[in-house]
Amino acid sequence: MDTIKLEEQVSTMTQFRKDILTGLQASPKFMQAKYFYDHQGDLLFQQIMKMDEYYLTNAEMDIFSNQSGDIADLIASENSPFDLIELGAGDATKSIHLLKELSQRKLEFSYLPIDISANVIRHLEEVLPKQLPGLDIKGLNGDYFKMLDKGISLSNRRKVVLFMGANIGNMDVEEANAFCSTLNAYLSKGDMLIIGFDLKKNPKQILAAYNDAQGITAAFNLNLLHRINRELGGDFNLQSFEHYACYDPDSGACKSYLISKKEQVVHLDEETAISFAAHEPIYMEISQKYSLPEIEAMARVTGFVGKHLFFDANKYFVDAVWIVD
Ligand SMILES: C[S@@+](CC[C@H](N)C(=O)[O-])C[C@H]1O[C@@H](n2cnc3c(N)ncnc32)[C@H](O)[C@@H]1O
């Protein structure tokens, strides 16, 4: 391994430790969702996407498998080369429909998937050129804005940014507004953002998606404790924590927690001890749901103009197309 790669790994590890410590020493305790995705986390998330209860993936898949032609029409209407930047690309199983459509039309574009998971980027760079020969792909492994900064500086072409999978839902409304404003500041007038939102719907259906009967979501959350044990030398006993999810239909916030089953002390290393009271929660993740007026308001206050809304057949989910004003 070369020195720069090693330094990058050490700095990623130091940041991971810092963020986990900040969260565990806060009151109430929390962890950052971006750390879910180690190798095992990627695999568990793929299982979540296949669960019957997790309607989100099928809904957005419905949009991309049936309406990628219309999405490509919107992108191509500008009639100039572009960079397609995907934030949090994952395994690109949905965006591949759009990539196929754009490639078939022989449009001049580069695909720049960004993901915090090195496994994901390695996988995409290996697999996509086989599925789409001639695809110009450059993977960017790291945090959204750090990599966006790098990606944007690669060319002067117009940008089309994809932010799918309701990743925006993993921020509360205030954070999501700040995120979209920052994104807007990186882009130029006329650039396009295609952004997925899970819509407010039957609260029972929403809660079931984050509290599945098989316990895969629970395993996904608990995996972060396992990652802390492995990578930071922690001694979390996974049996002593349990997954808890709740949905507030008023605010649209679906939150998941790990609850300490008893009073206990967990060590991150020899010097760092974290005390838990019985039933104390660690706030793990938010999955925020939106109404259409709330989505429209977000576009407006963050410097975009709404151009089009793509719905799945059940109207569970929407991919909104916004243009930088
Ligand atoms: C919920 S998955 C969605 C994947 C894909 N977009 C889809 O719709 O199927 C979220 C992806 O975003 C990545 N991710 C999460 N937080 C990130 C961050 N702060 N910076 C870069 N990537 C991130 C994860 O590694 C994961 O692959």
The ligand as a Gaussian input file, in Angstrom:
#p B3LYP/6-31G(d) Opt

LIG

0 1
 C      -29.520000       3.968000       1.356000
 S      -28.146000       3.519000       0.338000
 C      -28.838000       3.987000      -1.235000
 C      -28.090000       3.476000      -2.409000
 C      -28.620000       3.886000      -3.782000
 N      -28.563000       5.316000      -3.972000
 C      -30.027000       3.393000      -3.995000
 O      -30.912000       4.218000      -4.146000
 O      -30.227000       2.182000      -4.032000
 C      -27.077000       4.813000       0.776000
 C      -25.718000       4.827000       0.112000
 O      -25.134000       6.104000       0.391000
 C      -23.817000       5.924000       0.887000
 N      -23.570000       7.023000       1.838000
 C      -24.187000       7.236000       3.027000
 N      -23.711000       8.348000       3.613000
 C      -22.763000       8.853000       2.783000
 C      -21.919000      10.000000       2.832000
 N      -21.966000      10.855000       3.858000
 N      -21.076000      10.227000       1.791000
 C      -21.034000       9.370000       0.739000
 N      -21.808000       8.264000       0.635000
 C      -22.665000       8.001000       1.636000
 C      -23.812000       4.549000       1.520000
 O      -22.523000       3.959000       1.537000
 C      -24.785000       3.764000       0.650000
 O      -24.161000       3.079000      -0.414000

